[in-house]
Amino acid sequence: MKIDLSGKVALVTGGAAGIGRACAQTLAQAGALVVVVDINLPGAQETIDSIGSGLALRCDLSDPQDVEAMRDRVLTEMGKVDILVNNAGIISYRRGIGAVSLEEWNKVIDVNLRGPFLVCRVFIEEMKKLGWGKIINFSSLAARVGGIEVGIHYAASKAGLIGLTRTLAKEGGPYGINVNAVAPGIIATEPVKRQIAGHEEQYISQIPLRRLGEPQDVANVILFLASPLSDYITGIVLDINGGIYMG
Ligand SMILES: NC(=O)c1ccc[n+]([C@@H]2O[C@H](COP(=O)([O-])OP(=O)(O)OC[C@H]3O[C@@H](n4cnc5c(N)ncnc54)[C@H](O)[C@@H]3O)[C@@H](O)[C@H]2O)c1
């Protein structure tokens, strides 16, 4: 069966780079009209240029006013959002809890957890009116097993997203809105490649599929969760990790 998302508007946060860019491109290839929202506007525009159409918007997802202004622009220009991919996030690296300042804790929670909360909150009522919608949040392997390379604040933000996802799945279900999360493992995007440079083999040897993940591996799963093929799935956390953790 061919996945056809024509007529659907898909909003991808953090689509200026990495996994978000692959998701935006993949959803567009399936026919969706794509909006890329990112704090990095040139990067978001580059993604849209690679697709050939769509809308790139600058928005700092940790800023509630920015998120509301973004919602107004999207609804004015696109009329609706059918598919919401809350991919944007910042990675913080592991060290002892005593070395994590309150300021850094707040920043990571604000972007990774409060950001998706704000974005879901500004779009959910419009989605309920449509009677069909897909929300996909980005958790992480770190929420499943504790941070390996990443910090306690990152792992806590990604674990929080699981509770957010399941609670929103209960609210959205009666309106035909599926809310799911993905938990990627070690995906070879720029920040991750930088962090594990020199010890990649240590990870690869622990991954049953014997390779790091690629952004496209995640985008393929997002396409499934954004499509009618997943209409009876809600509230799940789908691991995309080559088998390094089997929940
Ligand atoms: N790469 C991995 O191994 C991995 C593993 C598990 C989970 N994840 C999650 O997947 C998502 C994408 O990761 P990635 O590796 O592609 O990262 P990335 O750094 O390549 O891309 C993240 C994007 O988010 C944007 N962003 C950051 N802060 C923002 C803000 N305040 N407002 C708006 N946009 C903002 C960045 O500009 C960037 O374009 C993240 O949520 C990350 O936590 C990644």
The ligand as a Tripos MOL2 file, in Angstrom:
@<TRIPOS>MOLECULE
LIG
   44    48     1     0     0
SMALL
NO_CHARGES

@<TRIPOS>ATOM
      1 N1         20.5260   11.8160   17.3970 N.am      1 LIG1
      2 C1         20.2600   10.9220   18.3450 C.2       1 LIG1
      3 O1         21.0230    9.9650   18.5860 O.2       1 LIG1
      4 C2         18.9930   11.0430   19.1420 C.ar      1 LIG1
      5 C3         18.6680   10.0040   20.0270 C.ar      1 LIG1
      6 C4         17.5010   10.0760   20.7640 C.ar      1 LIG1
      7 C5         16.6600   11.1790   20.6310 C.ar      1 LIG1
      8 N2         17.0050   12.1810   19.7860 N.ar      1 LIG1
      9 C6         16.1090   13.3320   19.6810 C.3       1 LIG1
     10 O2         15.7840   13.5340   18.3290 O.3       1 LIG1
     11 C7         15.5390   14.9280   18.1070 C.3       1 LIG1
     12 C8         16.4080   15.4150   16.9470 C.3       1 LIG1
     13 O3         17.7710   15.1950   17.2700 O.3       1 LIG1
     14 P1         18.9690   15.4770   16.2530 P.3       1 LIG1
     15 O4         20.0320   14.5340   16.6090 O.co2     1 LIG1
     16 O5         18.4380   15.5410   14.8650 O.co2     1 LIG1
     17 O6         19.4200   16.9450   16.7450 O.3       1 LIG1
     18 P2         19.9660   18.2110   15.9180 P.3       1 LIG1
     19 O7         20.7120   19.0390   16.9160 O.co2     1 LIG1
     20 O8         20.6580   17.7860   14.6680 O.co2     1 LIG1
     21 O9         18.6220   18.9600   15.5120 O.3       1 LIG1
     22 C9         17.8070   19.5680   16.4810 C.3       1 LIG1
     23 C10        17.0850   20.7430   15.8620 C.3       1 LIG1
     24 O10        16.3020   21.3770   16.9070 O.3       1 LIG1
     25 C11        16.4370   22.7910   16.7790 C.3       1 LIG1
     26 N3         16.2170   23.4660   18.0450 N.ar      1 LIG1
     27 C12        17.0130   23.4140   19.1530 C.ar      1 LIG1
     28 N4         16.5020   24.2290   20.1070 N.ar      1 LIG1
     29 C13        15.3890   24.7940   19.5970 C.ar      1 LIG1
     30 C14        14.4370   25.7220   20.1030 C.ar      1 LIG1
     31 N5         14.5580   26.2690   21.3210 N.pl3     1 LIG1
     32 N6         13.4060   26.0820   19.3160 N.ar      1 LIG1
     33 C15        13.2870   25.5690   18.0690 C.ar      1 LIG1
     34 N7         14.1510   24.6840   17.5350 N.ar      1 LIG1
     35 C16        15.1940   24.3100   18.2940 C.ar      1 LIG1
     36 C17        17.8950   22.9650   16.2880 C.3       1 LIG1
     37 O11        18.1040   24.2510   15.7080 O.3       1 LIG1
     38 C18        18.0420   21.8170   15.3040 C.3       1 LIG1
     39 O12        17.6630   22.1880   13.9980 O.3       1 LIG1
     40 C19        15.8510   15.6180   19.4380 C.3       1 LIG1
     41 O13        14.6580   15.7890   20.1710 O.3       1 LIG1
     42 C20        16.7450   14.6340   20.1360 C.3       1 LIG1
     43 O14        16.7240   14.7820   21.5270 O.3       1 LIG1
     44 C21        18.1540   12.1370   19.0360 C.ar      1 LIG1
@<TRIPOS>BOND
     1     1     2 1
     2     2     3 2
     3     2     4 1
     4     4     5 ar
     5     4    44 ar
     6     5     6 ar
     7     6     7 ar
     8     7     8 ar
     9     8     9 1
    10     8    44 ar
    11     9    10 1
    12     9    42 1
    13    10    11 1
    14    11    12 1
    15    11    40 1
    16    12    13 1
    17    13    14 1
    18    14    15 2
    19    14    16 1
    20    14    17 1
    21    17    18 1
    22    18    19 2
    23    18    20 1
    24    18    21 1
    25    21    22 1
    26    22    23 1
    27    23    24 1
    28    23    38 1
    29    24    25 1
    30    25    26 1
    31    25    36 1
    32    26    27 ar
    33    26    35 ar
    34    27    28 ar
    35    28    29 ar
    36    29    30 ar
    37    29    35 ar
    38    30    31 1
    39    30    32 ar
    40    32    33 ar
    41    33    34 ar
    42    34    35 ar
    43    36    37 1
    44    36    38 1
    45    38    39 1
    46    40    41 1
    47    40    42 1
    48    42    43 1
@<TRIPOS>SUBSTRUCTURE
     1 LIG1         1 GROUP 0 **** ****
